[in-house]
Amino acid sequence: MTFKEQIQQGIPSILPPKQVYDPAINHAPKRKEILSAEEKKLALKNALRYFDPKHHAELIPEFSEELETYGRIYMYRLRPDYKMYARPIDEYPGKSLQAKAIMHMIQNNLDYAVAQHPHELITYGGNGAVFQNWAQYLLTMQYLSEMTDEQTLTMYSGHPMGLFPSHKEAPRVVVTNGMVIPNYSKPDDWEKMNALGVSQYGQMTAGSYMYIGPQGIVHGTTITVLNGFRKIKLNPEGNLFVTSGLGGMSGAQPKAGNIAGCITVCAEVNPKITKIRHEQGWINEIVTSTEELVKRVNSAKANKETVSIAYLGNVVDVWECFDKENIKIDLGSDQTSLHNPWAGGYYPVGISFEDANKMMAENPELFKEKVQESLRRHADAINKHTAKGTYFFDYGNAFLLEASRAGAAVMAANNIDFKYPSYVQDIMGPMCFDYGFGPFRWVCTSGKPEDLLRTDAIAIQVLEEMAKTAPDEIQQQMQDNIKWIKGAQENKLVVGSQARILYADAEGRVKIAEAFNQAIAKGEIGAVVLGRDHHDVSGTDSPYRETSNIYDGSRFTADMAIHNVIGDSFRGATWVSIHNGGGVGWGEVINGGFGMVLDGSKEASKRLASMLFWDVNNGISRRSWARNEGAVFAIKRAMDVEPLLKVTLPNFVDESLL
């Protein structure tokens, strides 16, 4: 069968042979035992819904074994034998260019060079899934190959509910992930519903088909590190940034440190992912002992090097060793997947990686105790360094939240707030989000590097022209963006699809997108997919991260994210998504995203102008109503540009009257 024929086939009528489990692939850890005997029967019945009854007798023992062995039914047998990567768009079968673009994006999320656990359909974060099982993947791709521009595919947590009649201006796909009743949004609720095959954790851009590999977080991390050093009035050169995690998102940290120009030490316990990041060039060196690490860091400091060093081991050992050896840490953070602390997101100190994985599956209560004990040690070591002048920030991965739940000394004197700020509170919120700057991204669906090079040049031209008249309040953001995009090619940021990310405001996004659309119309480049990280100005309501600099008491509300996805869907998005959970955990955040296909048409120009303007200014409006002064400035500027925009502005109270 050709690739196109396999896509069009969907779930095969004749079962393929069982596949051998490949130990060379980075696999998800076994999930905890959580289902009763009756619930296991229900999980099997749910999985068998995808198959003709004639196959049930053969599949029941196989799926039962998967459930017992891995804690989930992944249907490994159905994993395609073709290479998984984002093909040029014309290689996909179908009647709709928009649908083909979505297939391109889905396959990129599952590319072995991109995905964290590709055989388990997990893109990043330990549990950020594109689908729950391979039957869902096959059926979804089949639907996309059949759909017209007058249909919409409805996705329920990885399950393709089906194609429904709609119209050309409607989204081609509407995605929800993990949208459960609020009282059933605890970690064990996810474990149970995911094991039953009825819900999944879409992370932010995994389950919305918009992940572009670590490049996305590289840019945000570069800006964070640069502004972190600016905040403490230090030049990055020769100064030290210590953090941990080399997974799908966190793996960007050492690369970002190199771009920022500092010394980066990033600890990771998983040897496979450490090796992958080194092979990809995202880290310069791997060190396996703290003694060797101390020597290497002292040498880098003395020579004012720009270097990224992966420590293969536990980050707690690094913090404690550097305290003992009096090595000054200038910036400190953590980006382990603490939204998922009991299932592989964070590993306890003093236990080998293999033994920890075994304990996680066989003795989850003891594993939880060890994780919390490790978090207390971790926080104690950080506290010793901050007493010496280290600037530590929470990277929005729920480190402080889980450390506080473990009884670590991370609370402020009022015992309400954390003693350390979120990076959004101190850096990204007031410096970027309040002014409308966030992670705008695009993908060249032709798969041609020369198309990406052309789009980079277009973006530079647009930004440099905008910078000539930009107000002083946003000149730093503009210059950071111009520097970033000019260095994008030399920094070799592409992993997977021909994609780029750039922090831009609404004006920048609209102007860049329109310039792309004009280039497509002239035949200079192929079709382009626009999108963004959910970690943006208005896509996400996350009280400990994206909306942590909202101080009017509304940071636990999710009106903004819901309005964002509804507004995007009728203003021209090609697909929209809304998720429970993200980088900070199930039940801790609601986040939404979009994808938009540019085809060079006048209709695409109309859609991009309408949708991108709303997508940003919805969030600025909410931030301005929370009395964030940068956002008040930005929304007033937006109203000057667009006479149809009229936003309710706050009145400020003289504090002395209160």
C-alpha positions as CSV (number, residue, x, y, z in Angstrom):
1,M,0.0,0.0,0.0
2,T,1.1,3.6,-0.7
3,F,1.2,6.2,2.1
4,K,-1.9,7.8,0.7
5,E,-3.7,4.5,0.6
6,Q,-2.8,3.7,4.2
7,I,-4.1,7.1,5.3
8,Q,-7.4,6.6,3.4
9,Q,-7.8,3.1,4.8
10,G,-8.2,4.2,8.4
11,I,-8.5,1.2,10.8
12,P,-7.7,-1.8,8.6
13,S,-10.3,-4.5,8.1
14,I,-7.6,-7.1,8.4
15,L,-5.6,-6.8,11.6
16,P,-1.9,-6.2,11.1
17,P,0.5,-8.5,12.9
18,K,1.5,-7.7,16.5
19,Q,4.5,-5.4,16.8
20,V,7.6,-6.0,18.9
21,Y,8.1,-3.6,21.7
22,D,11.2,-1.5,20.8
23,P,13.3,-0.8,23.9
24,A,15.5,1.7,21.9
25,I,12.6,4.2,21.8
26,N,12.0,6.5,24.7
27,H,8.8,5.1,26.2
28,A,6.3,6.5,28.7
29,P,6.7,5.0,32.2
30,K,4.1,2.5,33.4
31,R,1.1,4.2,34.7
32,K,-0.2,3.5,38.2
33,E,-2.6,0.7,38.9
34,I,-5.9,2.5,39.4
35,L,-8.8,0.5,37.8
36,S,-10.9,-2.1,39.6
37,A,-11.5,-5.5,38.0
38,E,-14.9,-4.2,36.7
39,E,-13.3,-1.0,35.4
40,K,-10.7,-3.0,33.5
41,K,-13.5,-4.8,31.7
42,L,-15.0,-1.4,30.9
43,A,-11.6,-0.2,29.5
44,L,-11.5,-3.2,27.3
45,K,-15.0,-2.7,26.1
46,N,-14.2,0.9,25.4
47,A,-11.1,0.0,23.3
48,L,-12.9,-2.7,21.4
49,R,-15.5,-0.2,20.1
50,Y,-13.1,0.7,17.3
51,F,-13.0,-2.9,15.9
52,D,-15.3,-5.3,14.2
53,P,-16.6,-8.0,16.6
54,K,-14.8,-10.7,14.6
55,H,-11.5,-9.3,16.0
56,H,-12.5,-9.1,19.6
57,A,-11.5,-12.5,20.7
58,E,-8.0,-12.0,19.3
59,L,-7.6,-8.4,20.7
60,I,-8.9,-8.9,24.2
61,P,-5.9,-10.8,25.6
62,E,-3.5,-8.4,23.8
63,F,-5.2,-5.2,25.1
64,S,-5.6,-6.8,28.6
65,E,-1.8,-7.4,28.6
66,E,-1.1,-3.8,27.5
67,L,-3.4,-2.5,30.3
68,E,-1.6,-4.7,32.9
69,T,1.9,-4.0,31.6
70,Y,1.7,-0.3,30.8
71,G,-1.4,0.9,32.6
72,R,-3.0,2.0,29.3
73,I,-4.2,0.4,26.1
74,Y,-2.1,2.0,23.3
75,M,-3.0,-0.5,20.6
76,Y,0.7,-0.9,19.5
77,R,-0.4,-3.4,16.8
78,L,-1.9,-0.5,14.8
79,R,1.1,1.7,14.8
80,P,1.8,2.5,11.1
81,D,4.9,1.2,9.4
82,Y,5.5,4.4,7.5
83,K,8.0,7.0,8.8
84,M,6.3,9.5,11.0
85,Y,7.1,13.1,10.0
86,A,5.5,16.2,8.5
87,R,5.5,15.5,4.8
88,P,5.1,18.2,2.2
89,I,1.4,19.1,2.1
90,D,0.9,17.8,-1.5
91,E,1.8,14.2,-0.3
92,Y,-1.4,13.9,1.8
93,P,-4.6,12.6,0.2
94,G,-7.7,14.7,0.5
95,K,-10.3,17.2,-0.8
96,S,-9.4,20.1,1.5
97,L,-6.1,22.0,1.7
98,Q,-6.9,22.9,5.3
99,A,-7.4,19.3,6.2
100,K,-4.1,18.3,4.6
101,A,-2.4,21.0,6.6
102,I,-3.8,19.6,9.8
103,M,-2.5,16.1,8.9
104,H,1.0,17.7,8.3
105,M,0.8,19.2,11.9
106,I,-0.4,16.0,13.5
107,Q,2.4,13.9,12.0
108,N,4.9,16.6,13.1
109,N,3.7,16.1,16.7
110,L,4.4,12.4,16.5
111,D,7.8,12.7,14.6
112,Y,10.4,10.7,16.5
113,A,12.7,13.8,16.5
114,V,9.9,15.8,18.1
115,A,7.8,13.5,20.3
116,Q,8.9,12.5,23.8
117,H,7.2,9.1,23.8
118,P,6.2,8.6,20.1
119,H,4.9,5.0,20.5
120,E,2.6,6.1,23.2
121,L,1.5,9.2,21.1
122,I,2.9,11.5,23.7
123,T,4.5,14.7,22.5
124,Y,5.9,16.3,25.6
125,G,5.5,16.8,29.4
126,G,5.3,13.1,30.2
127,N,1.6,12.9,29.4
128,G,0.8,15.5,26.7
129,A,-0.9,13.3,24.2
130,V,-2.0,13.8,20.6
131,F,-4.3,10.7,20.8
132,Q,-5.0,8.0,23.4
133,N,-4.3,5.1,21.1
134,W,-3.4,4.3,17.5
135,A,-6.9,3.5,16.4
136,Q,-7.8,7.2,17.1
137,Y,-4.9,8.3,15.0
138,L,-5.8,6.1,12.1
139,L,-9.5,7.1,12.1
140,T,-8.7,10.8,12.5
141,M,-6.3,10.8,9.5
142,Q,-8.9,8.9,7.5
143,Y,-11.6,11.5,8.3
144,L,-9.2,14.4,7.4
145,S,-8.5,12.7,4.0
146,E,-12.2,12.5,3.3
147,M,-13.5,15.9,4.6
148,T,-14.5,18.8,2.4
149,D,-14.5,22.5,3.3
150,E,-18.1,22.2,4.3
151,Q,-17.5,19.8,7.1
152,T,-16.1,20.0,10.6
153,L,-14.4,17.1,12.5
154,T,-15.2,17.0,16.2
155,M,-12.5,15.7,18.5
156,Y,-13.3,14.5,22.0
157,S,-10.0,14.0,23.9
158,G,-8.3,12.2,21.1
159,H,-11.4,10.5,19.9
160,P,-12.7,11.6,16.5
161,M,-16.5,11.8,17.1
162,G,-17.1,12.3,13.4
163,L,-17.5,14.7,10.5
164,F,-20.5,17.1,10.7
165,P,-21.9,19.4,8.1
166,S,-20.8,23.0,8.5
167,H,-19.6,25.7,6.1
168,K,-16.4,27.1,4.6
169,E,-16.0,29.8,7.2
170,A,-16.3,27.3,10.1
171,P,-13.3,25.6,11.7
172,R,-12.4,22.3,10.0
173,V,-11.6,20.8,13.4
174,V,-12.8,21.5,16.9
175,V,-10.7,19.9,19.6
176,T,-11.3,19.4,23.3
177,N,-9.0,17.7,25.7
178,G,-9.7,16.7,29.3
179,M,-12.7,19.0,29.7
180,V,-14.2,17.2,32.7
181,I,-16.6,18.4,35.4
182,P,-14.6,20.6,37.8
183,N,-15.1,18.3,40.8
184,Y,-13.5,15.5,38.9
185,S,-10.3,17.2,37.9
186,K,-7.9,15.8,40.4
187,P,-4.8,13.8,39.3
188,D,-6.3,10.4,40.1
189,D,-9.4,11.4,38.1
190,W,-7.2,11.8,35.1
191,E,-5.4,8.6,35.7
192,K,-8.7,6.7,35.9
193,M,-10.4,8.4,32.9
194,N,-7.3,8.0,30.8
195,A,-7.0,4.4,31.7
196,L,-10.6,3.9,30.7
197,G,-9.9,5.6,27.4
198,V,-12.4,8.4,27.8
199,S,-10.3,11.4,28.4
200,Q,-6.7,12.6,27.8
201,Y,-4.2,15.2,28.8
202,G,-3.5,17.4,25.7
203,Q,-0.9,19.5,27.4
204,M,-0.9,22.9,25.6
205,T,0.2,22.2,22.0
206,A,0.4,18.4,21.9
207,G,-3.3,17.7,21.7
208,S,-3.9,20.8,19.5
209,Y,-1.4,19.7,16.8
210,M,0.6,22.9,17.2
211,Y,3.9,21.7,18.8
212,I,7.0,22.6,16.8
213,G,9.6,20.9,18.8
214,P,11.7,22.6,21.4
215,Q,12.1,25.7,19.2
216,G,8.8,27.1,20.7
217,I,10.1,27.1,24.2
218,V,13.6,28.1,23.2
219,H,12.4,31.5,22.2
220,G,10.4,32.0,25.4
221,T,13.2,30.8,27.5
222,T,15.7,33.0,25.7
223,I,13.6,36.0,26.5
224,T,13.1,34.9,30.1
225,V,16.8,34.3,30.7
226,L,17.8,37.6,29.0
227,N,15.3,39.6,31.0
228,G,16.2,37.6,34.2
229,F,19.7,38.8,33.9
230,R,18.5,42.3,33.0
231,K,16.4,42.3,36.2
232,I,19.4,41.6,38.4
233,K,21.5,44.0,36.3
234,L,24.0,41.4,35.2
235,N,25.4,40.6,31.8
236,P,24.8,36.9,31.0
237,E,28.5,36.5,29.9
238,G,30.4,34.3,32.3
239,N,27.4,34.0,34.7
240,L,25.6,30.9,35.7
241,F,22.0,29.7,35.1
242,V,21.1,26.4,36.9
243,T,17.9,24.4,36.1
244,S,16.7,20.9,35.3
245,G,14.8,18.9,32.7
246,L,15.7,18.0,29.2
247,G,12.3,16.7,28.0
248,G,10.1,18.0,25.2
249,M,9.7,21.5,26.7
250,S,12.5,21.7,29.2
251,G,15.1,20.5,26.7
252,A,15.1,24.0,25.2
253,Q,16.7,25.5,28.3
254,P,20.4,24.9,27.5
255,K,19.9,26.0,23.9
256,A,18.3,29.2,25.1
257,G,21.1,29.7,27.6
258,N,23.6,29.5,24.7
259,I,21.6,32.1,22.7
260,A,21.4,34.4,25.7
261,G,25.2,34.0,26.3
262,C,25.5,32.5,29.8
263,I,26.8,29.3,31.4
264,T,23.9,26.8,31.7
265,V,23.8,23.7,33.9
266,C,20.7,21.6,33.3
267,A,20.3,18.3,35.2
268,E,18.4,15.4,33.8
269,V,17.9,11.8,35.1
270,N,16.9,10.1,31.9
271,P,20.0,9.0,29.9
272,K,18.1,8.5,26.7
273,I,16.7,12.0,26.4
274,T,20.0,13.4,27.5
275,K,21.7,11.6,24.7
276,I,19.1,12.8,22.2
277,R,19.4,16.4,23.2
278,H,23.2,16.1,22.9
279,E,22.9,14.6,19.4
280,Q,20.5,17.3,18.4
281,G,23.0,19.9,19.4
282,W,20.7,21.4,22.1
283,I,23.5,20.8,24.8
284,N,27.2,21.1,24.3
285,E,28.5,18.7,26.9
286,I,27.4,15.9,29.2
287,V,28.9,15.5,32.7
288,T,28.2,12.5,34.9
289,S,29.7,13.4,38.3
290,T,29.4,16.5,40.6
291,E,33.1,16.6,41.0
292,E,33.6,16.9,37.2
293,L,30.8,19.4,37.1
294,V,32.4,21.7,39.7
295,K,35.7,21.8,37.8
296,R,33.9,22.4,34.5
297,V,31.8,25.3,35.8
298,N,34.7,26.9,37.6
299,S,36.6,26.8,34.3
300,A,33.7,28.2,32.3
301,K,33.3,31.1,34.8
302,A,37.0,31.9,34.7
303,N,37.0,32.0,30.9
304,K,33.6,33.7,30.6
305,E,32.4,30.9,28.3
306,T,29.0,30.6,26.7
307,V,28.4,26.8,27.2
308,S,25.5,24.5,28.1
309,I,26.3,21.5,30.3
310,A,23.9,18.6,31.0
311,Y,24.4,16.9,34.3
312,L,23.2,13.3,34.1
313,G,21.8,13.0,37.5
314,N,19.4,14.6,40.0
315,V,19.3,18.4,40.2
316,V,19.1,18.3,44.0
317,D,22.6,17.0,44.0
318,V,23.7,20.0,41.9
319,W,22.1,22.6,44.2
320,E,23.5,21.0,47.3
321,C,27.0,20.5,45.8
322,F,27.2,24.0,44.5
323,D,26.2,25.3,48.0
324,K,29.0,23.2,49.6
325,E,31.6,24.3,47.0
326,N,30.5,28.0,47.2
327,I,29.7,28.2,43.5
328,K,27.6,31.3,42.9
329,I,24.4,30.6,40.9
330,D,23.1,33.8,39.4
331,L,19.8,32.6,37.9
332,G,18.0,29.5,39.1
333,S,14.9,27.7,38.1
334,D,13.4,24.3,37.4
335,Q,11.5,22.8,34.5
336,T,10.8,19.3,35.4
337,S,7.2,18.2,34.7
338,L,5.8,18.8,38.2
339,H,2.3,19.1,36.9
340,N,2.7,15.3,36.7
341,P,4.7,14.5,39.9
342,W,3.7,11.0,40.6
343,A,4.0,9.5,37.1
344,G,7.4,10.4,35.9
345,G,7.4,14.2,35.9
346,Y,9.9,14.5,38.8
347,Y,12.3,11.9,40.1
348,P,13.5,11.6,43.8
349,V,17.1,12.2,44.7
350,G,19.2,9.2,45.8
351,I,17.3,6.6,43.8
352,S,18.4,5.4,40.3
353,F,16.3,6.2,37.3
354,E,15.4,2.5,36.8
355,D,14.6,1.9,40.5
356,A,12.4,5.0,40.6
357,N,10.4,3.9,37.6
358,K,9.9,0.5,39.2
359,M,8.8,2.1,42.5
360,M,6.5,4.4,40.6
361,A,4.6,1.5,39.2
362,E,4.8,-1.0,42.1
363,N,4.8,1.1,45.2
364,P,3.2,4.5,44.2
365,E,2.7,5.6,47.8
366,L,6.4,5.2,48.7
367,F,7.3,6.9,45.4
368,K,5.2,9.9,46.4
369,E,6.9,10.0,49.8
370,K,10.3,10.0,48.2
371,V,9.3,12.8,45.7
372,Q,8.0,15.0,48.5
373,E,11.1,14.3,50.6
374,S,13.2,15.3,47.5
375,L,11.2,18.5,47.0
376,R,11.9,19.5,50.6
377,R,15.6,19.0,50.1
378,H,15.5,20.8,46.7
379,A,13.8,23.8,48.2
380,D,16.2,23.9,51.2
381,A,19.2,24.0,48.9
382,I,17.6,26.8,46.8
383,N,16.9,28.8,49.9
384,K,20.6,28.6,50.9
385,H,21.6,29.9,47.5
386,T,19.1,32.7,47.4
387,A,20.4,33.8,50.8
388,K,23.7,34.3,49.0
389,G,22.1,36.4,46.2
390,T,20.7,33.9,43.6
391,Y,17.6,35.1,41.8
392,F,15.3,32.1,41.6
393,F,12.0,32.1,39.7
394,D,9.3,29.4,39.3
395,Y,9.1,28.4,35.6
396,G,5.4,27.7,35.7
397,N,5.9,24.0,36.0
398,A,4.2,23.8,39.5
399,F,7.5,23.5,41.3
400,L,6.5,25.9,44.1
401,L,3.0,24.5,44.2
402,E,4.1,20.9,44.7
403,A,6.9,21.9,47.0
404,S,4.4,23.7,49.2
405,R,2.2,20.7,49.2
406,A,5.2,18.6,50.3
407,G,5.8,21.0,53.3
408,A,8.9,22.6,51.8
409,A,9.9,26.1,53.1
410,V,8.7,28.0,50.0
411,M,6.0,30.2,51.5
412,A,6.2,33.9,52.1
413,A,5.8,35.4,55.6
414,N,2.1,35.9,55.1
415,N,1.8,32.1,54.5
416,I,-0.4,32.8,51.4
417,D,2.0,33.7,48.7
418,F,5.2,31.9,47.6
419,K,8.5,33.5,48.6
420,Y,9.7,33.3,44.9
421,P,7.9,34.8,42.0
422,S,6.6,33.0,38.9
423,Y,8.6,34.0,35.8
424,V,5.3,35.5,34.4
425,Q,4.8,37.6,37.5
426,D,8.3,39.1,37.3
427,I,9.3,38.9,33.7
428,M,6.9,37.7,30.9
429,G,3.7,39.2,32.3
430,P,4.7,42.8,32.8
431,M,7.3,42.9,30.0
432,C,5.5,40.9,27.3
433,F,1.9,39.7,27.8
434,D,0.6,43.0,29.1
435,Y,1.7,44.7,25.9
436,G,0.3,41.9,23.7
437,F,3.6,40.2,22.9
438,G,3.4,36.4,22.8
439,P,4.5,33.3,21.0
440,F,3.2,33.7,17.4
441,R,4.4,30.8,15.2
442,W,4.2,29.6,11.6
443,V,4.9,26.4,9.7
444,C,5.8,26.2,6.0
445,T,3.7,23.2,4.8
446,S,5.8,22.7,1.7
447,G,8.5,21.3,3.9
448,K,11.1,23.4,2.0
449,P,13.8,25.1,4.1
450,E,14.0,27.8,1.4
451,D,10.3,28.7,2.2
452,L,11.2,29.1,5.9
453,L,14.2,31.3,4.9
454,R,11.9,33.5,2.8
455,T,9.4,33.8,5.7
456,D,12.2,34.8,8.1
457,A,13.2,37.6,5.7
458,I,9.6,38.8,5.4
459,A,9.2,38.9,9.1
460,I,12.5,40.8,9.6
461,Q,11.4,43.4,7.0
462,V,8.0,43.9,8.7
463,L,9.5,44.2,12.2
464,E,12.2,46.6,11.2
465,E,9.6,48.8,9.5
466,M,7.4,48.7,12.6
467,A,10.3,49.5,14.9
468,K,10.8,52.9,13.2
469,T,7.5,54.2,14.7
470,A,7.0,51.9,17.7
471,P,6.5,53.7,21.0
472,D,9.3,53.6,23.6
473,E,7.3,51.3,25.8
474,I,7.7,48.4,23.4
475,Q,11.1,49.2,21.7
476,Q,12.9,46.5,23.8
477,Q,10.5,43.8,22.8
478,M,10.8,44.9,19.1
479,Q,14.6,44.8,19.2
480,D,14.7,41.4,21.0
481,N,12.4,40.0,18.2
482,I,14.5,41.4,15.4
483,K,17.7,40.0,17.0
484,W,16.0,36.6,17.5
485,I,14.7,36.2,13.9
486,K,18.0,37.4,12.4
487,G,19.8,34.6,14.4
488,A,17.2,32.0,13.8
489,Q,18.9,30.2,10.9
490,E,22.4,30.1,12.5
491,N,21.0,28.8,15.7
492,K,19.6,25.7,13.9
493,L,16.3,25.8,15.7
494,V,14.3,23.6,13.3
495,V,13.4,20.1,14.7
496,G,10.7,18.4,12.6
497,S,8.5,20.7,10.5
498,Q,9.9,23.9,8.8
499,A,8.6,26.1,11.6
500,R,9.4,29.4,13.3
501,I,8.3,31.2,16.4
502,L,8.4,34.9,17.2
503,Y,7.1,37.0,20.0
504,A,4.8,39.6,18.4
505,D,1.9,41.8,19.3
506,A,-1.4,41.9,17.4
507,E,-0.1,44.5,15.0
508,G,3.0,42.5,14.2
509,R,1.1,39.2,13.9
510,V,-1.4,40.7,11.4
511,K,1.2,42.5,9.3
512,I,3.5,39.4,9.2
513,A,0.7,37.1,8.3
514,E,-0.6,39.4,5.6
515,A,2.8,39.6,4.1
516,F,3.0,35.8,4.1
517,N,-0.4,35.6,2.4
518,Q,0.7,38.0,-0.3
519,A,3.9,36.0,-0.9
520,I,1.7,32.8,-1.2
521,A,-0.6,34.6,-3.7
522,K,2.5,35.5,-5.8
523,G,3.7,31.9,-5.8
524,E,6.9,32.8,-3.8
525,I,6.2,30.3,-1.0
526,G,3.7,27.5,-0.4
527,A,0.8,27.4,2.1
528,V,1.6,28.5,5.7
529,V,0.0,27.4,8.9
530,L,-0.3,30.1,11.6
531,G,-0.6,29.3,15.3
532,R,0.8,30.0,18.7
533,D,1.7,28.4,21.9
534,H,-1.3,28.4,24.3
535,H,1.1,30.1,26.7
536,D,0.1,33.5,25.4
537,V,-1.6,36.8,26.1
538,S,-5.1,35.5,26.1
539,G,-5.2,31.8,25.4
540,T,-4.6,30.6,28.9
541,D,-6.1,31.1,32.4
542,S,-3.4,29.7,34.7
543,P,-3.3,31.3,38.2
544,Y,0.3,30.1,38.9
545,R,1.7,30.9,35.5
546,E,0.1,32.8,32.5
547,T,-2.3,34.9,34.7
548,S,-0.1,35.0,37.8
549,N,0.3,38.7,37.4
550,I,-3.4,39.3,37.6
551,Y,-4.0,40.8,41.1
552,D,-7.7,41.7,41.1
553,G,-8.8,38.3,42.5
554,S,-9.9,36.9,39.1
555,R,-6.8,34.7,38.4
556,F,-8.8,31.6,39.3
557,T,-11.4,32.3,36.7
558,A,-11.3,31.0,33.1
559,D,-13.6,33.3,31.2
560,M,-10.7,34.6,29.1
561,A,-9.6,31.2,27.7
562,I,-13.2,30.2,26.9
563,H,-14.0,33.5,25.2
564,N,-10.7,33.2,23.3
565,V,-11.5,29.9,21.7
566,I,-15.1,30.8,20.9
567,G,-14.1,34.1,19.4
568,D,-11.3,32.5,17.3
569,S,-13.7,29.8,15.9
570,F,-16.2,32.3,14.3
571,R,-13.5,34.8,13.2
572,G,-11.7,32.4,10.9
573,A,-9.5,29.9,12.6
574,T,-9.0,26.6,10.7
575,W,-9.0,24.7,13.9
576,V,-9.5,25.5,17.5
577,S,-8.8,23.7,20.8
578,I,-9.6,24.0,24.5
579,H,-7.9,22.0,27.2
580,N,-8.0,21.3,30.9
581,G,-4.4,21.0,32.0
582,G,-1.2,22.2,30.6
583,G,2.3,22.8,32.0
584,V,1.0,23.2,35.5
585,G,-1.3,20.3,35.8
586,W,-4.7,18.7,35.4
587,G,-7.3,20.9,37.1
588,E,-4.9,23.8,37.5
589,V,-5.4,25.6,34.1
590,I,-7.8,26.0,31.1
591,N,-6.0,26.8,27.9
592,G,-7.0,27.3,24.3
593,G,-5.3,27.5,20.9
594,F,-5.8,27.7,17.2
595,G,-4.4,26.9,13.8
596,M,-5.0,29.0,10.6
597,V,-4.1,28.0,7.1
598,L,-3.0,30.8,4.7
599,D,-3.5,29.9,1.1
600,G,-3.0,33.3,-0.6
601,S,-6.7,34.0,-1.0
602,K,-8.6,37.2,-0.2
603,E,-10.7,35.2,2.2
604,A,-7.5,34.2,4.2
605,S,-6.5,37.9,4.4
606,K,-9.9,38.8,5.9
607,R,-9.8,35.9,8.3
608,L,-6.3,36.6,9.6
609,A,-7.0,40.3,10.2
610,S,-10.2,39.6,12.2
611,M,-9.0,36.6,14.2
612,L,-5.5,37.6,15.1
613,F,-6.7,41.1,16.3
614,W,-9.2,39.4,18.6
615,D,-6.9,36.6,19.7
616,V,-4.5,39.1,21.3
617,N,-6.7,42.0,22.3
618,N,-9.1,39.7,24.2
619,G,-6.3,39.1,26.7
620,I,-5.0,42.6,26.8
621,S,-8.6,43.7,27.7
622,R,-8.8,41.3,30.6
623,R,-5.3,42.4,31.8
624,S,-6.2,46.0,31.5
625,W,-9.4,45.5,33.6
626,A,-7.1,43.9,36.2
627,R,-5.4,47.3,36.4
628,N,-2.1,46.2,34.7
629,E,-0.7,49.5,33.5
630,G,1.1,48.1,30.5
631,A,-2.1,46.5,29.3
632,V,-4.1,49.7,29.8
633,F,-1.5,51.4,27.6
634,A,-1.7,48.6,25.0
635,I,-5.5,48.5,24.8
636,K,-5.8,52.3,24.5
637,R,-3.4,52.0,21.6
638,A,-5.5,49.2,20.0
639,M,-8.6,51.4,20.3
640,D,-6.9,54.2,18.5
641,V,-6.1,51.9,15.6
642,E,-9.5,50.2,15.4
643,P,-12.6,52.5,15.8
644,L,-14.9,49.4,16.2
645,L,-13.0,48.4,19.4
646,K,-14.4,49.9,22.6
647,V,-13.1,48.3,25.8
648,T,-14.2,49.0,29.4
649,L,-11.3,50.7,31.1
650,P,-10.6,50.6,34.9
651,N,-10.6,53.6,37.2
652,F,-7.7,53.6,39.6
653,V,-8.3,54.2,43.3
654,D,-6.0,56.4,45.5
655,E,-4.6,53.9,47.9
656,S,-4.6,56.4,50.8
657,L,-8.4,56.5,50.7
658,L,-8.5,52.8,51.6
